[in-house]
């Protein structure tokens, strides 16, 4: 392992049938993560009213079906488990235990912030699994309550995204939701406002693509989900991480357990400043080795747009 390590953790949308399977087959430490997740998820899902309470999380990760895995209330705990399994599997291949692995910083995209906080030691795997399962279910229900969506603006900057929102919002909700990379901004809001945004973007010469998501994530329409999450966060044992862990909302490191709880609450209704998080890490950790946990290679692709000089090693497979 390099002297200076930065861990990047993927968010919703990175899921794919088969994720984590290679790690579970190769690594005892990765298998143990899925075993714990399988033991816990049934009771968690029963409590939340998820209709897949009799299905193992590992089965959904390894075998699908895709339509089940792609549900917001399923993919969030599934991605979290697959990411942590790849982390534990990777450090096991280095001959290290979890507390022996010396990392300088961690950051996660939206849902991935929970993985980053766990990897940094802020809370246990089990507590993180409970939080992301509740988060996924609460976001799914908030999305079903209002006809809403998200639109990717390709080639737009923050100012152009705000202009599209201002022109298309009307009396509905429409806000910037994700600043993923230069030229890659996502806006979020009511379905009618998203329709108008596509037309407004086209008039400005900006390519707009409607995303296949359950609803308007990282917008005020997620306030009911944020309130449910806030109550769970208040009851969770949150510690100061052992390393730098970035906040999606502020694009600065978390500074206290109270600030972590506040940041995770605010994150559901605030824009994710992923590009700024990555820029902070690149500037503060010169020469660091960047590693992306499973599933997928989405964050490595974003980093190429944020800073072409930074190579990200991916761990989708052992």
Protein Blocks (a to p, Z undefined) as FASTA:
>chain_A
ZZbdcdddddehjacehihklmmmmpmklmmmmmmmmmmmmmmmmmnopaklmpcfklmm
mnopfklmmpmklmmmmmmmmmmmmmmmmmmmnopafklpccfbdcdehjlmmmmmmmno
pacfklmmmmmmmmmmmmmmmmmmpccdddddehiafklmmmmmmmmnmmaccddfbdfb
ghiacddddfklmmmmmmmmmmnopacdddddfbjehifklmmmmmmmmmmmmmpccddd
fbdcddfklopacfbfklmmmmmmmmmmmccdfklmmmmmmmmmghiacddddedjklmm
mmmmmommbccddfkbZZ
